[in-house]
Amino acid sequence: MPLTLAQLRTAEGTTAIKTRLLTNLDAAGMPIEDWIPSAQGGVEMIRVEAVASALQRLLAVRVAQLANLMLLELAPGPTDADPRDHLGLYAEKRYKTTREPATKTIQSMAFWMVGTPSAKTLRPGDVIVASSATGNRYVLIDEVKIGPPNTALNPVFGRCEAEQAGTSYADSAETVTTMVTALAGVRCANRRSADFLPASLTGFSSGTVTAFFDDPDNAPTIKSIRIRIEADGNIGTSTFSYSLNEGQSWTFSGATGTTNIGGFWIVAFTNGTTPSFLAGDVFTLLLANQIVQRGADAETNEALRRRCRLRWMTLSDVPLSGTIDLWAHLASPEVDRVLSDADPNTPGSILVTISAASGEASPSACLAVGDYISPRLNGYKNLPAPAGLLSPEERVLVSSAKRRDITGTGTVQVPRANIAAVQLAAETAWLAYLRSVPLGGDTGAIVRLTELVQAVMDAGAVDFLAPTLNGAAANVSLLHGEVAVQTAGQTLVTSLIWSPV
Amino acid sequence: MADLTEIIDPPTEEEVAAEVLAGIARKENPVTDWNEGAILRTAYELEREIIFDLVSTALPTMAEGSFTDTAEGEWATDLARYWYARDRGQAVVGIQTVTLACSAGYGPYTITAGRLILLGTDGSRWIAASGGTLSPLGTLTIDATAEGPGAARGIIAALETPLAGVTIQSAAIKIIALVPQFGADEEGDQALMERCDTRWPDLDTVGIEDRVVKWAKAGSTEVTRVKLVADGDNPGGVVVVIAGVSGAVSGGAVTAVQTYIDARQAITDLNTALNASNLNVTTLGSVTVAAERLLDVQAAADAAWAAYLAGTQIGGKVRRAELTQAIMDAGAIDTDAELDSAGPDGNLTLASDQAPVPDDTLANSLTWVVL
């Protein structure tokens, strides 16, 4: 009798193998009913059991492993019991796709001096800084020369890399302030080194654009300023529109020149070769962040399987959403989730929203993804625009997702002896779930209350009373471009009431 | 990352023997004879060998046969066909053209296809594929095909079928439609598996050619030139202007290109195939040329000029300098040739849908002064 795939995937026991052998022997006309049991010295049954035992020990597990290695959905990833990465092997061999390793967070760190210490040169590896709140430690990876002119208002900047890889190194600004390597008179804080990153250009304009806060202490939070040139020319002749919502909508401003946008941000233009600014070109000024690169955990099995499945889309000449997704992952190890939309305002343009596993993506990841995708969009390259219209040339604008804080509340009844274990398991499951929720605007971008309940109950709770998400006993639907993250500074341990029973 | 050997981890022959032996080494199964040829010993050896063959040979072979970097032979053939939709390249028979020569006093011979066997310099056997009459002091050119498929590794140099007074005058690989008939060996495992691997596009590769241009050329073999123009009537739309080496293509080619693109473009795209309109390019002026070279120079200049126009991009510029170069490179002594209706720079600017074609030959349109 032929075996089913399910039977092949499970290592058979000796009894099952013996039964199957006897069934086959019976079908072949052997008088198995007459065979004396092995315990009584029956030679035939001893042979059958010997063969069944050897097959079980030598063959059963290997057959199951081989069967599981034949399909993407079945190949297992590494576990504590079996660290061999069957899925990684399958992905590499069948789909030419390699599991992404864990990466480290890099923070921009401001250093300054207090008192009257002498100048110092901090070399890579010399300095370790830490967050007293999370205990996360970072190591300096740049050379930093610091002296008395570098006060708190005029610090020098250097990059510090997390000691370990992973998403847990996501300390917010001004929280990494402990000099583990204590240097007399030197202070530090993780802080962005400029208001905006240098403008990235989609197009061929030779002019440049810069931006800064009018008042650094009073500027509404945005992710970026995008400047779209509406008419060719130099400063004063060319005109522009701006977008503060990642290209979703545009506001016409007027002639190019130093402009205060919204009363909060100053945008300045510099001429290049006439005409310096070309209609249709877009300058993107991303708000700088203290996190230069967000760390990522090793790619999960499901994420790797998903990337393998997306490979099918690359067989099309047209860049599909899956192709964009794969390109984004290749562009930056920080990228976790990707959302692609057609730009409602510009023909041929694609709006790409990315997030890191821990939430918002860093500005540098947005730039890396844009730089990677742009040259690969091979549709209508350099096609001049017809009079009064925009060129259909394919272009891409990349933005980070916006964080949507999620707080779970309720009362959890849990065996007193298991509180710590249940809390840890619930927290792990809940974070894993939040990281699996698609970005707002994608299918299924809903944070479900039942998932919170399941995370807690599966962890070993006895009951979960009055569960809510963000104060309501309802699901949370993510808005377009949002990424679900646990509210900063909170865990289920702190947001839920744990009641021992 | 684990490799296949680590995952299958086939047991050694000794490990298999130990497992089987453990199953029969029971007190209920007293061994009275363990000599070679004894029943129990023979059964044990058979079981051990069968299990070892199954676990340490069959299983690893199945695993290796499933992936392109380890599959071989029939496994590779089936893997390519059923997973990658690629068939192994079959061996092809080579063809040579042979000229036979007959010495005086011999012949005539009637050569019949399939009846004459020839020998290559590598010892391979070739069989006449055509025939004819080989007269004394005459020659006869025939085709000969290799006895079996495979790449040709030698030129025919002798006769195996004895014909007195007949020698091989010359032999060469036959060329059919510009393709030399070398024959080919069956595609090797490595080449086949590499073709399978390349079924996945390299994500790191940056394409150069616009995909719509590529589609237009693939849609019809007539199309050699493509220009994309933003559609002024349909925002976001694109007009795909196509032309061949002779300018405008046939109506059938336009339909074929449109159909090809429609089947592949994104549903949000609007591409409209449009035949180029021919712009007749008229040349004026004179050419000074040596009298004895007039015809050669005219022919060469015409060929170069036609090739230039055939390669000029739709909507581009026809340059006077190219006309001058075509004439002078052909061997002229001097020329003042120019383009009719040219702009101030002497060049002819084409409209966005125009492809240039010669109005007449240079031999007719220019004044040729012979010295």
Interface residues (C-beta under 8 A of the other chain):
Chain A: S38 A39 Q40 G41 G42 V43 I46 R47 E49 A50 V51 A52 S53 A54 L55 R57 L58 L59 R62 V63 Q65 L66 L69 M70 R84 D85 H86 G88 L89 E92 K93 R94 Y95 K96 R99 R311 T314 L315 S316 D317 V318 L326 W327 L330 A342 P347 G348 P375 R376 N378 G379 Y380 K381 L383 P384 A385 P386 A387 L389 L390 S391 P392
Chain B: M1 A2 D3 L4 E6 I7 I8 D9 P10 P11 E15 V16 E19 V20 A22 G23 I24 R26 E28 N29 A43 E47 I51 L54 V55 L59 M62 A63 S66 F67 T68 D69 D197 R199 W200 P201 L203 D204 V206 G207 I208 E209 D210 R211 V212 K214 W215 L228 V229 A230 D231 G232 P235 G236 G237 V238 R264 Q265 A266 T268 D269
